[in-house]
Amino acid sequence: MLEHVKFAVMVLKSDRRGVTAVEYALVAGALVAGVAVAFTALTGNLKAYLGGLAF
């Protein structure tokens, strides 16, 4: 049984697909956070600009 565990650990250590998926998820999360911050910062300016327009 111990040999099966060693083999499973060896296979999991050599499989890098999970690490790549985590890296992509971290990059996507950073991009989403950056976009959220940008939209939050620009919302006040946009409201002020649109409020100053006379229709």
C-alpha positions as CSV (number, residue, x, y, z in Angstrom):
1,M,0.0,0.0,0.0
2,L,2.9,2.4,0.8
3,E,4.2,1.8,-2.8
4,H,0.8,3.0,-4.2
5,V,1.0,6.2,-2.1
6,K,4.5,6.9,-3.2
7,F,3.5,6.3,-6.9
8,A,0.5,8.6,-6.5
9,V,2.6,11.4,-5.0
10,M,5.2,11.0,-7.8
11,V,2.5,11.2,-10.4
12,L,0.9,14.3,-8.8
13,K,4.2,16.0,-8.4
14,S,5.0,15.6,-12.1
15,D,1.5,16.8,-13.2
16,R,1.8,20.6,-13.7
17,R,-1.6,21.3,-15.1
18,G,-3.1,22.2,-11.8
19,V,-0.4,24.7,-11.1
20,T,-1.0,26.3,-14.4
21,A,-4.7,26.6,-13.7
22,V,-4.0,28.2,-10.4
23,E,-1.7,30.7,-12.0
24,Y,-4.3,31.6,-14.6
25,A,-6.9,32.0,-11.8
26,L,-4.6,34.4,-9.9
27,V,-3.9,36.5,-13.0
28,A,-7.6,36.6,-13.8
29,G,-8.4,37.6,-10.2
30,A,-5.8,40.4,-10.3
31,L,-7.3,41.7,-13.6
32,V,-10.8,41.7,-12.2
33,A,-9.7,43.5,-9.0
34,G,-7.9,46.1,-11.2
35,V,-11.0,46.6,-13.4
36,A,-13.2,47.0,-10.3
37,V,-10.9,49.6,-8.8
38,A,-10.8,51.5,-12.1
39,F,-14.5,51.5,-12.4
40,T,-15.0,52.6,-8.9
41,A,-12.5,55.5,-9.4
42,L,-14.1,56.6,-12.6
43,T,-17.7,56.4,-11.5
44,G,-17.5,59.6,-9.5
45,N,-15.9,61.5,-12.4
46,L,-18.5,60.1,-14.8
47,K,-21.4,61.2,-12.6
48,A,-20.0,64.7,-12.2
49,Y,-19.4,65.0,-15.9
50,L,-22.8,63.7,-16.9
51,G,-24.5,65.8,-14.2
52,G,-22.9,69.0,-15.7
53,L,-24.3,68.3,-19.1
54,A,-27.5,70.2,-20.0
55,F,-30.0,68.2,-22.0
